[in-house]
Amino acid sequence: MLKINSLNINLLKIITALLITVLSLFQTGLNATVLEIKSSDNLQQKLDSASAGDTLQLDAGEYRGNFVIRHSITLTGKDNVTINGLGKGHALRLLTSNISVKNLNIINWGDNLTAQNAAIYVGQKSNHLIIKNNTLKGDGFGIWVQDSNQILIANNRIQGNPELRSADRGNGIQLSVVTNADVVGNKISFTRDGLYIISSQDSVLRNNSMHDLRYGVHYMYSHHNKVLNNLTYNTRAGYALMSSKHLQVSGNKSRDSEDYGMLLNFITSSTIDHNSIKDVWTKPQKKVLGHQGKALFVYNSAYNTISYNEIKSSEIGVHLTAGSENNKVFGNLFINNKVQVKYVSNKEQEWSHNGRGNYWSNYLGWDLDNNGTGDTPFEPNDGIDKLIWQYPEAKVLLDSPAVLLLRWMQKQFPVLKAAGVKDSFPLMLPPKIETKAKKNA
């Protein structure tokens, strides 16, 4: 009987707390007002005197200064509204939860990266923030959010300063120790990295477009996140995913990268599927021996599923190294890469799953039984390839009679062939990647 009464008391407490919360929100809604602000007004004074739930609507004009939002309000602008940060500090600093910042043009905030200068800065714990439909142009970070939860960052345009070195620019959007963020539809260019995510969980990056950057998407120590349907181009690396696990990376596109289309460094238990990576080539002026563009670089990454990706027209299709084993690799398209696979190891890896391999544009086998897979396995590399990778200077011997004889002997006597990547069920026709990507994402 005592136990039942205790349960009833606890239930009553919960219901009471919910009623108080609902009534509080209802009261806030009743008290909320829309305040029209002119450029001649003291904006900081108006922000400080606003009540929770108010909307401050800025009329056309320029608002000069570094502003702080201390209350749960909406700050929005009409056409031709500009906030000028006067070349120092943060243009807008958000100090509490339940703030919306929309439809603003923000320029000329500070460029001190050590001080984390940003157009919109959230440096302390906050919840339920909306940053939407803003245009940001400046030297420092675009949007910096730290130690926060339930964040929506949507449809913002962020442009850095192309006159600065990449290392001297801030990132477009930086999330640090953030959970449940939705970063969607943003367009980012000429910053250092487009989206930089560190120590942040359970978030989604989707439908963002990023170009002329160091890295488009940069992940560090972040788990249980999704990267869906993003586009990167003209970068050093489209997607640099590092020291993270349980990622879903699907439906993304990367083209015209210089070093990597997608870099997996210590990525585990993740799904990399239905992505398109094309045209990864090192610039001629940066060519050095052994430096080649890699569409997919897999370093010290294991227990991942890499499937139904299009890897095309790059110097190296996939470079696999440093203990990257126990990955499921199947259903991918390897099309017209100068080197399809670079794998320097003495352990054989099977790149097929449940009788389904990958499509290779240079596979010369046949399919006599018409089952859609080749009758002979495909092995992209031999012992000579591995020798050249270990000793690049030996390339001058590639067409020598001795090397041709060694390759002939490997084919005639497979026992002499070093272990490597093997696809036992190569596909005769390429699967349709793009259709499946849309369905999957």
N, C-alpha and C positions, 0 to 999 in steps of 0.2 A: 504493500500500500504506500509506504514511504517512497519507494522508487517511482511509482506512478505519479505521485504528487510532485516529485522533483522534476520529472520530465515535463509535466504540465507547466510548472513555473518557468523552466527554461524556454519552452515554446512560447509562453506569454511574453517573455523578455524579447525574444526574436521578433515577434509580431509588433510589439511596441516600438522597437528600434526601426523597423521598416516603415511604420506609420509616421514616425517622427521625420525620417528621411524624405518620404513622399511629400509630407506637408511642408517641409523646408524648401524642397524644390518648387512646389506649387507657389509658395509665398514669394520665392525669388523671381519666379516668372511673372507674378502679379506686379512686383515692384520694378521690373526691368523697364528701361526706357531707351529710346533711340536718340542719341545726342548728335546734332550736326556741328561739326568742328570746322572752323575756317583757318586758313594758313596764317592769319594774323593773330589767332588765339595762342595762348600759352599751352601747347599740347601736353607737356608734362604735368602741368597743374590740372588739366582736364582728366588725365589718366589717374592721377592721385585721388581726385574727388569723385570718381565714378563708383557706382555700387555694383556688387556681384550681379551678373546677368545683363548689365547694360551693353548696348552696342554703340560704339563711337564711330561715326561715319565721317571720314575726312573729305572735305570739299577739294576741288582741284587746286593745285598749288604746290609749293615746296615747303617742307617742314624740316628745318635745320636743327641738328642736335643729336644727342645720344639719349634714347628714351627707355624708361623702365616701366614695365607693366606689373603691378603688385596685386591686382584684383582679378577675379574670374570674369573677364569681359570678352567681347568681340571687338577687334579693331579692324575696320575695313575701309576701303577707299573707293571713291568714284573714279571716273576717267581722269588721266593726267595728274595723279597724286604721286608725289615723290618725297621720300624721306632721305635726306642727305646727312650722312654720318660725319661730315666734316673731316674725314681722313684720319679718324682716331677711334679706338674702342669699338664697342658693339653699337650697331645702329638701334637695335631693339633687344632688350633683355627681359626675359619672362621669368618671374619669381614665384609663381604659384600654379595651381592646377586649373583645368577648365577654361583655358584661354584659346581663342581663335584669332588667327592673323590672316587676313584675306585681301586680295586685290590691291596690293601695294607695290610700288616701284621703289626699290631701295638701292642707293648708290653710295660709293665713296665712304665706306666704313674703314676701320683701321687695318693695317697690314702686319701687325705684330703677331706672328704665328705662335710664339712662346706664350703670349697672353691669350691665345685662342680667339683673337678678334674675329667676329662674325657679324653678318647682316642680321641674323636672328639667332640669339644665344639662349640656351636653356642649360644652366650649369648646376642646378640643384634639383632635388627630387620633385617631380611634378607628374600629374596624371591627366589623361584626357585632353591632349592638346591637338589642335588642328592648325596646320600651316598650309595654306592652299591658294593657288592662283596668283602667286607673287612673282615679280621679275626682279632678280638680284644681279647686280653688276659691280664687281669690286675685286680687290687684291687678296683679301683674307679668306676665311672660311665662309661658305654661303650660309648653311644651316648647321648649327652644332647643338645636339641634344644629348644630355648626359643624365644617367641615373633616373630614368623616367619610364612610365608605363602607359600603354594605350595611346599611341601617337599616330596621327594621320598626317603624312606629308605628301601632298598631291598637286600635280599639274603646275609646278613651279618652273620657271626658266632661270637658270643660274649660269652666269658667264664670268670667268676669271679674266685675268689680264694676260693676253698672249705675248706682251712685251717682256714679261718676267720669265726667268728660268722656271722650269716645272717644279723644282725643289723649293722655290721661293713663294709658291702659291699655296693657298689653303685648299682643302678638299671641298667639293661641291656640297655634299651632305655627309655629316659625320655623326654616327650613332655610337655612343660609348655606354656600356652597362644599361642597355635599354631592352625592355620586353614588350612584345605585342605591338610592334610598329608595322604600319602599312605604308610603304613608300611606293607611290604609283604615279605613272604618267609624267614624270619630271624630265626636263631636257637640260643637259649639263654639258658645258664645253669650256676648254681652256683653263680648267682648274688643275690641281695636282692629280688627285684621284676623283672619279665621279662620285661613287658611293663608297664610303669607308666605314666598315662595320667591325667593331671590336668588343668582345665580351658581351655580346647581345644575343638574346634567345627568342625563339618563337615569333619571328618576324617574317614579313614577306616583302620582297623587292619585285615589282612587276611592271611591265610595260614602260620602262624608262629608256630614254635614248641618250647616249653619251658619246662624245667624240673629241678628238684632239686633246688627249689626256695622257698621263703616265699609265694608270690602270683604270679601266672602266668601273669594275666592281672589285673591291678589295676586302676580303674577309680575314679576320684574325680571331681565334679563340671563341668562335660563335657557333652554337649548336642548335639543332632543330629549327632551321630556317629554310625558307623557300626563295629561289631565284627563278623567276618565271617570265618568259617572253620579253626579255630586254634586248636592246640593240647597242653594240659598241662598234666604233670604227675609228681608224687613224689613232691608234693607241700603241704603247709599247707592249701592253698585255690587255686583252679584252676583259678577262676574268681571272683575277689572282686570288685563289681560294687557299687559305693556309691554316693549319693547326685547328681544324674544325671537324665536327662529325654530325651525322644525321642531317645532311643537307639534301634538298631536292632541287636539282639544277636542270630545268626543263624548258624547251621551246625558245632558248636564247639564240641570238645571232652575233657573230663576231666576224668582221672582215677588215682587211688592210691593217693588220697589226704588224709590229716590227719584230718583236721577240717571241711572244706567245699569244695564241688565240685564247687558250684556256690553260691555266697553270694549277695543278693540284699538288700541293705540298703538305704532306702529312694530313691527308683527308681520309677519313675512315667511315665505313658504314653509311655511305651516301649513294644517291642515285643521280647519275649524270646521263640524261637521255633526251633525244629529240632536239638536240642543238645543232646549229649549222656554223661551221668554222671554215673560213675561206681566206686565201691570199695572205699567208703569213710569210713575209720575206724580210730578211735583214737588209737595211739600206746599203747601197754599194759603198758609200763613204765610211761606213762602220764595219765593213767586212774585215774580219780577222780569222785566222786559221781555227777551225772548230766552232765558230759562232754562226749558227744557222737558225732561221725562223722555225718555230715548232707550233704546229696547229694545236696539239694537245701534249702537254708535258706533265708526266705523272712521276712524282718524286716521293719516295717513302710513303706511298699511299696504298692501303690494302682493304679488302673486304668491301669493295664498292661494286656497283652494277653500272657498267658503261655500255649503253645500248642505243641503237637507232639514232646515232649522230652522223651528220654529214661532215666529213673531213676532206677538204678539197684544195687543190692547187696551191700547196705550200711547199717550202723547202723540205720539211720533215712532217709527215702526217702525225705520228705518235712517237714520242721519245719516252721510254719507260726505263726507270733506273732506281737505284738505292733501295732495294728490297720491296719494290712495288709488286706484290704477289697476292694470290687469292682474290683477284678481281674477276668478275664475270663480264666478259667482253663478247658481245654478239649483236647482230642486226645492224652494224655500222656500215657506212659507205666510205671507202677509201678511194678517192678519185683523183688521178693525175697529180699525185704528190711526187716531188723529185725523189724522195726516199719515203716509202710508205711507212715503214716501222724502223726505229732504231732501238735495239734492246741488247745491251751488253751484259750478258749473264750466262752462266753455264747450266741454268735450270730451265727445263722445258716448260712453256706455258701454253695451255690449250685455250684458244680464243673461239670457242663455240659453247652453246648451252642448249641442252636437250635437243641435239641434232640440228641446231640452227647456228650457222656461222655468220660471216660478214661478206659484204660485196667488195671485191678488189678489181679495180679497172685494169690491172696488169695480169690478172689470172688467165692462163692460156689452156686451162683444162676443158673437159667436155662433160656432158650430162646425157649419157646414153639411155638411162632409164626415165628421163623426163620428170624427175621429182623436184626440180628446182635447185638442187645443190650439185656441185661438181663431184665427179667420181674419184678424183685424186685430191689429197690435201694440198693446201697452199701454205708455203713457208716463205715469208717475205725476205728473210736474210739467210746468209750462209757464213761459213767461217772466214771467208775473205772480207766480207762486210765488217765483221767484228775486228779483224786485224786493222782495217783502214780507220775505224773509229778510235782504236787505241793508239794508232800511229798515223796521224793524218798525212804526214810527209810521204807515206807510201803510196799516195794516190797516183803518183807518176808511173807506177808499175801496173795499174789496173788493166791495161790492154796488152801487157807483155805476154809472150807465149807461156811463161812459167805459171802466171796467175790463171790463164785460161785452162791450162792443164790441170791445175789444182781444183778448179771449179768442176771440170769434167769428171775428175776422180771422185769428188763428193757426191755427184749424182749417181755414178756407177756403184759406189761403195758407201751407202748411207752411214755405215758405222764410223766413217771418218768425219762425218758432219757434226759440228758442235750443236748442242741443244739450244733452242731458242723458241720464238713464237711459232705456233702451228695452228692452223685453222683446218680442222678435219672435215668441215661441212661448208665450204665456200659457196656463197649465193651466186647464182648465174645472172640474176636480175636485181637491180637496186630496189629496196623497199621504198615506199612513199613516206618520206620523213616529215614533210611539212604538214600534211593532213593529220598524221598521228599526233604531231606536236600540239596543234590547236585543240584536238580532242582531249589530250592529256592535261593541258594547262587550263 
